[in-house]
Amino acid sequence: MKLIIAYIQPHKLNDVKQSLMEAEITKMSVTNSLGCGQQMGFTETYRGAALEINLLKKVRFEIAVNDEFVDKAINAIADGAHTGAIGDGKIFVINLEQCYRIRTGDTGSEAIG
């Protein structure tokens, strides 16, 4: 079992969701986040003062998958998020030690579904 965490551009959210659905991955958690990386932000002028904005809007996906779905999920996220420009995002894959489904008491791969 793996936990896949991906940060993508907000305008690519629907493309990534569609790509995941086509890969038969329907269970995900999506949150708005702020971050900075290679983009380095931008400078904006407000009331005559220059402000450096280095935390940019991102969308964070968290998807728990069984081992046979890891590559499908990674490829789907990468395909949906790719623009070829700096700031397309990052995908992290973390070992998931255990999973519990509260409603049924299922554990492990059965709990992920």
N, C-alpha and C positions, 0 to 999 in steps of 0.2 A: 504494500500500500504506500502511496506517495501523496504528499500535499503539494500541489502546484500553486505558486503565487506568481501572478503576473501584473506588471504595471504597464498600462498602455495610455495612449492619447485619448481624451474624452470623446472626440469626434469619431473614433473608431469602435466605440462600444457596440453599436448595432452590427457592424461587420463581424466582430469577434463572436458575439452571441450567435449570429447566423452560422458562422463557420463551425462553432461548437455543436450546434443543433444538427448540422449535416453530418458531423462525426459521431452522432448519437450520444453526446455528452450534454445532459440537461440539468444536472445538479451543480449549482455554483452559488457563490456568495460574491456580491459586487458592492464595493464601497468607493466613495470619492476620497481622494487623498491629495496631499501636496508633496512635491519632491523636487529635487534638483540633481542634475547629473552633468553630462557633457554639454547640454544646451547652455548652461551657465546663466540663464535668466535674461532679463532685459532691463533697460533703464527707462524710467517714465518721469515726466515732469509734472509736478503737482504744486500749484500756487507758486511757481517760480523756483521750487526746490527740486533737485534731481533725486529720485528715489530708485534704488536698485531693487528690482523684484527678482529674487532668485529661487523662490519656491513656486513652482508652476503646477497647475491643475493636472492631475492624473486620475486614472481609474484603476482600482486594485481588484483583481479577480483572485478568489481562493477556491480551488477545486480539489476535493479529495477523490482519488481514483485508485482502482485496483491496478496492479502492475501491467496487465495487458492493455490498459487504456492510456498509459503514460505518453507514448509516442504520438498517438492519435490526438491527444489533448494539446501537446506542445505544438504539433504541426498546425492544428486548427487555430490556435492563438496566434502563432507566427504569421500564418496566411492572412488572417483577418486584420491584424494590426500593422502589417508591413506597408510602408510608404516609400522607403528608401532614404528617408531624411533622418537627421539626428533627432533623437527624442521618440523614436518608435516604441521604445520600452524595453523591459527586461522580463525574463521568465526564470523563476527559481524552482527547483525541485528538491523537496525535503522528504526524508524517510518519515513515514507515519507509523509510530510504534503501535498504536491501538486506536480503535474507533468503537463507540458505543451508540446504539440507537435507543434513545430514552423510552420511546413509546412501547417497543416490543422487547427490549432487552437484548437484541441481537448484538454481536460483537464481531470485530474483525472485518473481513471482506464482505460478509453478509450485511453488515450494518451500512457499508458504503453504498451497496446496491448496484 
